[in-house]
Amino acid sequence: MVISIEDRPHAADEMLWVREAYGLDVEGDVPPPLTDTPAPAARELTEAERSRWAAVWPSLWRRIIEHAGRPTDHAAMERLMDRDLPTEQRKTLLSQVMGPSWRDEFGDAVFEDPSYRAWQQRSFTTARSAAPRPLDEQPERRDLEALVPAWRRGLERIVVLACRGPYVRTLGPNALLVTAEIREESRTYRAALASFVAK
């Protein structure tokens, strides 16, 4: 049995930061707030920008988490290592491997904000300073009895968001999206694993 954990996918993290740092009022099936609330962004959005960003956010979010739930394309990763790969093919392949992102839609400038840099640095420091857990305390090992039936139903990948509050979604035929809070608590994680039904 092999289960991969996609802990805090980068493109999803960026989307969540944009939503909170810019105070976007986003509608639809969206996750709860980040565990580490970022400071407000320094730049003020115009009303037109705010309206457009809030309108685009849900559909882009859906595409990003769907991509995060897909298995890693190892063949595409290997082709990227080919030094003789033509530039256009490399760009197409890289886009396929990396998936959609906020940067593709709106550029990189939004992430040059002091709020983003501070938030990212805190995240890095927290991850680096966390003591490694013993194997038996890993959530998947701890809740193996609930994980095995989900794996038998097709679960191969668990995508974890750094959000507080409950949020569990099946992503396609092989992946489950959960918040870190859900994964940390055995009772809620077991319920999330039990809810997995391949789509």
N, C-alpha and C positions, 0 to 999 in steps of 0.2 A: 504494500500500500504506500503510495507516494502522494503527499499533499503539499502544495507550495503555498507559502504565505507571502502575499504582496502587502507589506506593511508600509502604509503611508505613501501611496503612489504619487510621484512628484507632480504630475499634471493636475491631479485631483486636489492636492494640497494648495497649489497655486490658485485654483478656482475658488476654493474655500476662503483663502486669504482675500482675494478680490472681493468676494461677497461681503465679508465682514469689515475689511479696512475701508471700503467705500460705502458701507451701509446700504447695499443694494436690497431693495424690497423685491425678492424673487418669489414667484409663485410656482406651484406645482409640487411634485414629489421630490423634496430636497432634504438633505440631512440636517441634523441639529447643529448648533454652533460648535466651533472649534473648542477643544479643551483649553488651549492657550489663546486667549482673546488678543488679537493684534491691536496695536494703537491705530487710531484713524490715520488714513493716508494723508500726506501733506498736500497733495494736489486736490483741488476742488473740481468736480465734474460739472459740465454745463448740463442743463436740463435735457438737452437732446442726447448727450452722451449717456447720462444716467438712464434715460428711457431705453436707448438702444442696448446698453450693457445688460440691463435687467431683462429685456426681451430675449436676448441671445443666450443668456446664462443657462436656462433649463435644458435647452436642446443640446448645447455644447457639453454640459455636465453629463447628460445621458450618454453621449458618444464617448466621452472620456472614461466613464466607469465601465462601459461595455468593453472598451479596449483593455482596461486594467484586468478584467475578468477573463480575458483570452489567454490560452497557454502561450508561453514564450516561443516565438518562431525561431528555432535554433538554426534552421537552414538559411533563413534571411540574415541572421547574425553572422554566419560563416561567410556568406557571399559578400557582406560588407567588409570583410578582412582582405578581400581580393584587391591588391594594389592597382590592378589593370582595369578595374571596373570603371566604365565611363561616368563622368560627373553627373549627367542627368539620371542615369540608372541608380547611382549612389544616393542622390537626393530622394528619388522615389522610394527606394528601399528603406532609407533612414526614416522617412515619413511613415512608412508602413510599420516599421519596428517600434518607433516612438509613439505613434498614435496622435490623435488630435490634441490641441492645447489652446489655452487662452492666447498664447504668443502668436499662434498661426492666424488667429482672427484679429488681434489688436496690437501686435508687436511687443517688443521687449521693454519699452520705456516705462510701462506701469510698474515693473519690478525693480526699478532703480530708486524706489521710494525708501526713505529711512525706516518706515514701519516694516516693510518687507524684510529688509536686511536684518533688523533687530529681531524680528519674529523667527527668521530662518536661523540666526545665530543661536537663539535660545533653544530651538528645536535640536540643533546639532549638539549643543552642549549637554542637553538633557539625555539624548541618545548615547553620547559618548561616556557620560558619567554613570549611566545605569549599570548596576552590577548584573553580570550574566546569571540567568536563572539556572538552577539545576534542571536536568532533563525531565525529571519526574514532575517538576512544577510548571512545565510548559503547558499552556491551555489545551493544546491538542492531545498531549499525553494524559493530562489530568482528566479530560473528558472523552477518553478513547471510546468508551461504551456508546456515546452518542455520535462520535465521529465515524465509526465503522459503518453503521447503516446509511449515513449520508454519502459516504464514499461508494457504497454499493449502489446507490441511486445515481451515481455519476459525479459526485463532488471531487474536484481535483485541485481547486484553487480557492483560497480565502483572501479577500481584499479587506484590509483593515483601515478605517478612517480615524484620524485623531480628533474625534468629536465626542461631546458629552451627550448622554441621553440615548434612548433606544432608536435604532435604525437598522433594519435587516432587510435585504433584498436579494433575491436570486438573480444572478447575472448569466443568462443563457443556460446552456446545458451542463456546464461544469464548474460554475463559480458562485460563491456566496459573498455578499458585501455585508460587513458588520462594523459597528463602531468599536473603538478600543475598550470602551466601558462595557459593552456587551461581552466581549471576549474575555475580559478579566474576571468576570463573575461566573462561577460554574453553572449556577441555575439558569441564568439568562443565555449563556453560550450553548448549553444543552438544548434549550428551547429553540434557539436560532438554527442549530444544526438539524434538529428535528423538522424544522419548517422547510428545509431545502427540498425542492422538487424540481428536477431538470426541466427547463422550458424548451 
